[in-house]
Amino acid sequence: MSFAIKRRDLITLLGGAAALLPLAARPQSATGKVPRIGFLQFNIGRRENEAAFMQGLHEAGYIDGRNAIIETRYYEPMRDELARLASELVALRCDVIFAAAPYAIQAAMNATSTIPIIGVDLESDPVASGWVESLANPGRNMTGLFLDLPQLAGKQIELLKEAVPMLSHLAVLWDSTIGIVQFRTTEAAARAAGIMLQSLSVQRSEDFMNAFDPALRERVHGMVVLSSPLINTHRSQIVEWALEHRLPTISLFTQFPKSGGLLAYGPNLADLYKGAAIYVDRILKGAKVGELPIQRPTRFDLIINLKTAKALGLDIAPTLLARADEVIE
């Protein structure tokens, strides 16, 4: 089934405000024509991020169907149609393409070497992936916002150990199709903290059925859940298993504690998507994509599910609670 969805009504509520803008204030591309913006993203669980991107465009003055055309495409977990969807956006002669996550970025890069691509990615090193020449000067047709993984991995383990002082053996759930950089940095952070690490790797939805068995055999004390679209899709299943086996978890996705996980510490995704919209605006106004530096997140949110902590028999220290951006009770 194709999920090449065109959603022109997503920001209808925002559109009315455009009528209040004088025509001269409404942005145009550097060529003077109505800009066409491609949007390529995983289909499940990320619509709040899409709303943040659209809000960022709105704040820059772009209203879909009035002074901009936004071509929205989604891909499914198996990614069978991703290359075709990226090629569609290229064939439509988009002025700029936004791509979320490694699969979409790579598909867009494969589809065009000339159309500017703005990426948001939590899993990859853009230099090691060959997408850019350097963080400061990307040099090719892609830039965007990427996570600084080594810094995050150490902080997540530190926070989980604060919540679980006895932590000495840690499971790491990761997507081995895209998550090797995340896993290696987490592995190094665990080693530096003197904590044993148990790898739990997945590649497909069916892998989750037996993915957690090694954690039970090794009697781990907690689990770090690394990021990928596949893992985020299965967050309810992951949280249900962790609660059943009384295993504290931490993820960089804020949706995990909201679904019942213990902790989340990660970048504010709405900020990243709004930042991508700002880069889209700069490209449309004439900036060269290869000269826009790769940005790193500047805001990280700590979320604690106190209800889950009580269910796990954990007493969260007041000092940790005081640092939380959100406490779920």
C-alpha positions in Angstrom: 0.0 0.0 0.0 1.3 3.5 -0.9 1.5 6.1 1.8 2.5 9.0 -0.5 0.1 11.3 1.4 -0.5 14.9 0.5 -1.8 16.8 3.5 -2.7 20.3 2.6 -5.1 20.8 5.4 -2.7 20.1 8.3 -2.2 23.7 9.1 -5.6 25.1 8.1 -6.0 26.7 11.5 -2.7 28.5 10.9 -3.7 29.5 7.4 -6.2 32.1 8.4 -3.5 34.3 9.9 -1.9 34.6 6.5 -4.7 36.7 5.3 -3.7 39.3 7.8 -0.2 39.6 6.3 0.4 42.3 3.6 1.3 40.8 0.3 4.8 42.4 0.5 5.4 40.6 3.8 4.8 37.2 2.4 8.0 35.4 1.6 9.0 34.2 -1.8 12.0 32.1 -3.0 15.1 33.8 -4.3 13.7 33.2 -7.8 10.4 34.9 -7.1 8.3 31.9 -7.7 6.1 30.1 -5.2 8.5 27.7 -3.4 7.8 24.0 -3.3 9.0 22.3 -0.1 9.4 18.5 0.1 8.8 16.7 3.4 9.9 13.1 3.8 9.3 11.3 7.1 8.5 8.0 8.8 4.8 7.4 8.8 4.1 6.4 12.5 4.4 8.3 15.7 6.0 11.5 14.6 3.1 13.8 13.7 3.7 16.1 16.6 7.2 16.7 15.1 5.6 17.5 11.7 3.3 20.0 13.4 6.4 21.7 14.9 8.0 21.9 11.4 4.9 23.4 9.9 4.7 25.8 12.8 8.3 26.9 12.1 7.4 27.5 8.4 4.3 29.5 9.5 6.4 31.7 11.8 8.7 32.4 8.8 5.6 33.4 6.8 5.0 30.3 4.7 1.4 29.1 4.3 0.8 25.9 2.4 -1.5 26.5 -0.5 -1.1 30.3 -0.4 2.5 31.3 -0.8 4.1 27.9 -0.6 3.5 24.3 -1.8 4.4 21.6 0.7 4.7 18.1 -0.7 4.4 15.6 2.2 5.4 12.0 1.9 5.6 9.2 4.5 7.5 5.9 4.4 6.6 2.7 6.2 8.8 0.6 8.6 10.0 -1.7 5.8 11.0 1.3 3.7 10.2 -0.4 0.4 8.8 2.7 -1.2 11.3 5.2 0.2 13.4 5.5 -2.9 10.3 6.1 -5.1 9.0 8.8 -2.7 12.3 10.6 -2.7 12.4 10.5 -6.5 8.8 11.8 -6.6 9.9 14.9 -4.7 12.8 15.4 -7.0 10.6 15.0 -10.1 8.2 17.6 -8.6 11.2 20.0 -8.7 11.1 20.9 -5.0 13.2 23.8 -4.1 14.3 22.2 -0.9 13.6 18.8 0.7 13.3 18.1 4.4 14.2 14.5 5.4 13.9 13.0 8.9 16.0 10.1 10.0 18.9 8.3 8.2 16.7 6.3 5.8 15.1 9.4 4.4 18.3 11.4 4.3 20.1 8.7 2.4 17.2 8.2 0.0 17.1 11.9 -0.7 20.9 12.1 -1.2 20.6 9.1 -3.7 17.8 10.9 -5.5 19.5 14.3 -6.1 22.9 15.9 -5.8 21.6 19.4 -6.6 18.4 20.0 -4.6 19.2 21.3 -1.1 18.3 18.8 1.6 17.7 19.7 5.3 18.0 16.7 7.6 17.1 16.0 11.2 18.8 12.8 12.5 19.4 11.4 15.9 21.3 8.3 14.9 24.1 9.3 12.4 27.4 11.1 12.1 26.9 13.1 8.9 30.6 13.2 8.2 31.2 9.5 8.7 28.1 8.8 6.6 29.6 10.7 3.7 26.8 13.2 3.5 28.9 16.3 4.4 32.6 17.2 4.2 32.6 18.8 7.7 30.2 20.0 10.3 31.2 23.7 9.8 31.2 23.6 6.0 29.0 20.7 4.7 30.1 21.4 1.1 27.5 19.2 -0.6 23.7 19.6 -1.0 22.8 18.6 2.6 22.9 20.2 6.0 20.7 20.0 9.1 20.5 19.2 12.8 22.3 16.2 14.2 22.7 14.8 17.7 26.1 14.8 19.5 25.9 11.2 20.5 29.0 10.7 22.8 27.8 13.5 25.1 24.3 12.1 25.3 25.2 8.5 25.9 27.2 9.3 29.0 24.5 11.5 30.5 21.8 8.9 30.0 23.8 6.3 31.9 24.6 8.8 34.6 20.9 9.6 35.1 19.8 6.0 35.1 22.5 5.2 37.7 21.1 8.1 39.9 17.7 6.5 39.7 19.1 3.0 40.2 22.2 3.2 42.4 22.8 -0.5 42.2 23.2 -0.4 38.4 26.2 -2.4 37.3 24.8 -4.4 34.4 23.0 -2.6 31.6 21.0 -3.7 28.6 21.0 -1.6 25.4 18.2 -1.9 22.9 19.2 -0.7 19.5 18.4 -0.9 15.8 21.4 -2.5 14.1 20.4 -1.2 10.6 21.2 2.4 11.5 22.3 2.5 15.2 25.9 1.4 15.2 27.3 4.9 16.0 24.8 5.2 18.9 25.6 1.7 20.2 29.4 2.2 20.1 29.2 5.5 22.0 26.9 4.0 24.6 29.2 1.0 24.9 32.2 3.3 25.5 30.2 5.3 28.0 29.2 2.2 29.9 32.8 1.0 29.9 34.0 4.3 31.3 31.4 4.1 34.1 32.5 0.5 35.0 29.2 -0.9 33.9 28.7 -4.2 32.0 26.7 -4.0 28.8 24.3 -6.5 27.2 23.5 -5.8 23.6 19.9 -6.3 22.4 19.7 -5.6 18.7 16.7 -5.5 16.4 16.3 -5.0 12.7 12.6 -5.8 12.0 9.3 -5.8 13.9 9.4 -9.5 14.4 12.7 -9.3 16.2 11.1 -7.8 19.3 9.5 -11.1 20.2 12.8 -12.5 21.4 14.9 -9.4 21.7 14.7 -9.1 25.4 15.6 -12.8 26.3 19.4 -12.0 26.9 18.5 -9.3 29.3 16.5 -11.8 31.4 19.2 -14.4 31.3 21.9 -11.9 32.3 19.7 -10.3 35.0 20.5 -6.8 34.0 19.6 -3.9 36.3 18.3 -1.4 33.7 18.0 -0.7 30.0 19.0 2.2 27.7 16.6 2.4 24.7 18.4 3.9 21.7 16.6 5.7 19.0 15.3 4.6 15.6 11.9 4.9 13.9 11.5 1.2 14.3 12.1 1.3 18.0 9.9 4.3 18.5 7.0 2.5 16.8 7.3 -0.3 19.3 7.6 1.8 22.4 4.4 0.5 23.9 5.6 -3.1 23.6 9.0 -2.2 25.0 7.5 -0.4 28.0 5.0 -3.2 28.7 7.8 -5.7 28.8 10.0 -3.5 31.0 7.2 -3.0 33.5 6.4 -6.7 33.5 10.0 -7.6 34.4 10.5 -4.6 36.7 13.3 -3.1 34.5 14.0 0.6 34.7 14.5 2.3 31.3 15.8 5.5 29.9 15.3 6.7 26.3 16.0 9.9 24.4 12.4 9.9 23.2 10.1 11.8 25.5 7.2 9.6 24.4 8.7 6.7 26.4 8.0 7.9 29.9 4.7 9.2 28.7 3.9 5.6 27.6 5.1 4.2 31.0 8.9 4.1 30.8 10.9 5.4 33.7 13.1 8.2 32.3 13.8 10.1 29.1 16.7 12.5 28.5 17.1 13.8 25.0 16.8 16.8 22.7 13.6 18.7 22.4 12.4 17.4 19.0 10.0 20.3 18.4 13.0 22.6 18.6 14.9 20.5 16.1 12.0 20.5 13.6 11.5 24.2 14.0 15.2 24.7 13.4 14.9 22.7 10.2 12.2 25.0 9.1 14.4 28.0 9.7 17.1 26.4 7.5 14.4 25.8 4.8 13.6 29.5 5.0 17.2 30.5 4.6 17.7 28.3 1.6 14.6 29.7 -0.1 16.0 33.2 0.5 19.2 32.4 -1.3 21.6 30.8 1.3 23.9 28.1 -0.1 23.2 24.7 1.6 26.8 23.7 1.6 27.7 26.8 3.6 25.1 26.3 6.4 26.9 24.5 9.3 25.5 21.3 10.8 23.7 22.3 14.1 23.6 20.4 17.4 20.7 20.5 19.8 21.0 23.1 22.5 18.0 22.0 24.7 17.7 18.7 26.4 14.6 17.6 28.4 14.6 15.3 31.4 11.3 13.6 32.0 10.6 11.3 35.0 7.6 9.0 35.3 7.1 8.9 39.1 4.2 6.5 38.8 6.5 4.0 37.1 9.2 4.6 39.7 6.8 3.6 42.4 5.6 0.5 40.5 9.3 -0.5 40.2 9.9 0.1 43.9 12.4 3.0 43.3 12.7 6.1 45.4 13.8 8.9 43.1 16.1 11.3 44.9 14.7 14.8 45.4 17.9 16.2 43.7 17.0 14.3 40.5 13.4 15.3 40.6 14.3 18.9 41.0 16.3 18.7 37.7 13.4 17.3 35.8 11.7 19.3 33.1 8.5 17.2 33.6 7.4 14.8 36.3 4.6 12.4 35.4 2.6 11.3 38.5 
